[in-house]
Amino acid sequence: MNEEYISPNTQAQDSDDFEIDWMEIVSKVLKKWKLILAMGFGFGAIGIIAALTMTRHYQVTMTLAPELRRSSSSISSITSLLGMGNVSLSDNTDAMSITLFPEICNSTPFLTSLLNVPVTPFVPREREVKEGIVATSTTVFDHILRRDRVRTERQRRNMEKADAEYLYDDSVLDESRLTPRQSFCVKALAGAISADVDKKTGVTTVRVIMDDPLIAVQLADTVLSRLQSYVANYRTKKAIDDYNYYVMLADESYKEVVRTQAAYAASVDYDRSVILQSVNSEKQRLQNEANLANQVYSQIVQQRELAKAKIQEDKPVYAVVQPAVLPQRPMESRVKTVLIWGVMGGFLACAWAAFGEDFWKKYRNKATTRA
């Protein structure tokens, strides 16, 4: 088999052909400085238009630290005072963990409960004094759909026309069958509300992003309070059900105590002069029933008070480390947007001067030769 011999000189020559002449590239770029400036300013103008027309968003961050779960020391002291030292309450781990906060915030029942929350848009003090503009209360649902931004009569007529042609009833809120507008608002809230949990410390950070700073603060406060209520209701539901059950048993047992005591008292009053053994046995039986009913009632009352204390014991406590504060600046910087567009235009012009123009000339020459 004949193998082609490649000399070292040929290899060196081929490697030299692939070397990039940086000085030549810099020279090409400098020669096109007018084009670079023109494209930079042109894209900067586009950036100015984009910055002036873009929707500005405001972020509100709240931080809360949950109470660490401890043994039921207070419950144990209550049981000892009630004479129930042998009663032990298992401190099982709750199925509801703080790590589920993000899933709760993005769940459909939680988000739909926020649609009818009343909010008030932000009006700067200067405009309120000079122009007499007063903020009108609205709901999260109407704000997301921009129904609260109707200013002119033409806009109002267009909105009424759209409502007349709409085929669904937004006043009825069914979580299993949301209307298109309701579904749109739920998706918007899912993207605007987030919760991050530090699994080591348990510190939860709730973030709300809206296009109005005051509405962002109000919605963040509502989200935090609803989140606390949601978890508190879950953790105390079993204890509340137990308490209601013991209340019902205590009422029934009390009625039994009253009935047996009345029967025994009547037997004593009417059979005071009778010495028959059968009468005395009946009287003894009624007395035993009254004593037993009284003992059962006392034990049920103790269980009722214990269940009442368990409700408070299971109720979670959260310390708000960072409350909601009105943001002073939006998340998006208009200056940054203009600079990004301007730099992008200059970069494209440099790429064209360094590589694009030569590539275009070669492509055009090849096309001409083929033709």
Sequence and secondary structure as in RCSB ss.txt:
>XXXX:A:sequence
MNEEYISPNTQAQDSDDFEIDWMEIVSKVLKKWKLILAMGFGFGAIGIIAALTMTRHYQVTMTLAPELRRSSSSI
SSITSLLGMGNVSLSDNTDAMSITLFPEICNSTPFLTSLLNVPVTPFVPREREVKEGIVATSTTVFDHILRRDRV
RTERQRRNMEKADAEYLYDDSVLDESRLTPRQSFCVKALAGAISADVDKKTGVTTVRVIMDDPLIAVQLADTVLS
RLQSYVANYRTKKAIDDYNYYVMLADESYKEVVRTQAAYAASVDYDRSVILQSVNSEKQRLQNEANLANQVYSQI
VQQRELAKAKIQEDKPVYAVVQPAVLPQRPMESRVKTVLIWGVMGGFLACAWAAFGEDFWKKYRNKATTRA
>XXXX:A:secstr
       HHHHHHHHHHT   HHHHHHHHHHTHHHHHHHHHHHHHHHHHHHHHS   EEEEEEEEE      HHH
HHHHHHTT TT        SS GGGHHHHHTSHHHHHTTTT EE     HHHHHHT      EEHHHHHTTGGG 
 SHHHHHHHHHHHHH  S TTS  TTS  HHHHHHHHHHHHHEEEEE TTT  EEEEEEESSHHHHHHHHHHHHH
HHHHHHHHHHHHHHHHHHHHHHHHHHHHHHHHHHHHHHHHHHHHHTTT   HHHHHHHHHHHHHHHHHHHHHHHH
HHHHHHHHHHHHHHS  EEEEE     SS SS HHHHHHHHHHHHHHHHHHIIIIIHHHHHHHHHHHHHH 
